[in-house]
Structure formats: C-alpha cells, structure tokens
Amino acid sequence: MKKHPVLVLMLGLIALILIQREVIMPLVNKVIQSDLFLVDSEDQGSVSPVSTPLTGLAFTHCNNYIKSELGSEVSINFPEKPLNAWSLGDYQYVVNAEIDITRNASNTVTKKYVCRINYKNKSDEEGAFDFSNWTIYGLSGLDDI
C-alpha cells in the first residue's frame, strides 16, 4: 500500500464510480419514477402566460405588497394588468409587470418587477381576496429603490 499510493487511489475511484452507477443511481431512478413528489392539484401549470381570476388577484396582492414595502414617501402608479402572469401549478404564480415610481414631483422612474406568490387555500377560492391567504416567496427588480 505504501509503495503504490496511485494504484490505491485509482482503485478507490473505480470503486466509488461503480457504487454510484450500480447502487445509488438505480435507487434515485426508482424514487423519480414513483409518485413520491407528485402533487395532485386542480391548478395546472402553464408554460405560456395565462390570465385567470387567480392570476389577477396575485397581481393585485403583489402590487399591494409593493405599496406597503415602499411606504408613503413615494408615489406609485400601477397598470391595469401585468405584462405576463404564469401559473406554476398547485396555486403558485409568477407575475411580471411594470410600475411608475415617483420620489419627488419631477423624478419618475419606470421599473419592471417579478413577483412569485402562492395561494394557500388551494381550490377554496372563497378567501382569495384576503391577503393573509397568500404568501409572497420573492420579489425582484425593485432592489435599488
């Protein structure tokens, strides 16, 4: 062993590769093919932008969140509808929109933002107007304000 450390290293690497290929990867493939991570939801995701009542409410709640985060020292003008909104499935949405932000009377800046939001009550849309039933996971594009 002390005379051939390179040989021991090579044998160890070969053993690790064989264990990963023959033992670990077949287990990973079985887990992937199972229903372990499958979520059965009435809200299906979409690759293309969609416009539904819940994406409209997601847009409204994102705007209200932005308004509360920026405070009263700035004037904010929101458009009627977002540029795009996507359903990720399972009542998770991504909203992309523009807002006009005015800090003083002459300095107005248009910013694009992306908001990721989730409706917690799933198919029970009765509480969709209540912001406490929504969770904002992320907001980007407004970091430098």
Steps between C-alpha positions, in 0.01 A plus 500: 500500500773745588690412185207559261285794619394587144370146446301518825356836395398365158337190652311719748370726221392202292318355803320830564391527137370143496307546826342819371410350162377160622347580841423869551370598155251211473355607838477862385325393181243298697422801719466725194261257330285462811214728602694626803526858373178505299254769609142446390359846440214653305727792407723388216816685409548666166808569292337798332356805680141465620229735621266353762314650795772370735785647293313831512475477878865398522586817305289712734653346813854547363420868431360548851810336646727732297299802612535398865875433464581830326303707748319831465800717404477385136215519254433178309294454186399141417369386160161333463649161423842335508730457203488122555380258765577131517346221701769267632235252611370422847383863540845655461533798267768722350396853408707733279393865482616861481441780748567873491670626814520872583723610789462873450277691262743487206676165536286213363661163428338200332610169647422142405455250776438129544298367792462135600190437707305199630132465591485290818134391488544302177165434328296690766489837324267653758785671688698606193438872562659479847877564482559282806416197283791578267875465544755704308811290439702760317505840339772614263571803287437757773815444705659838424203709612 
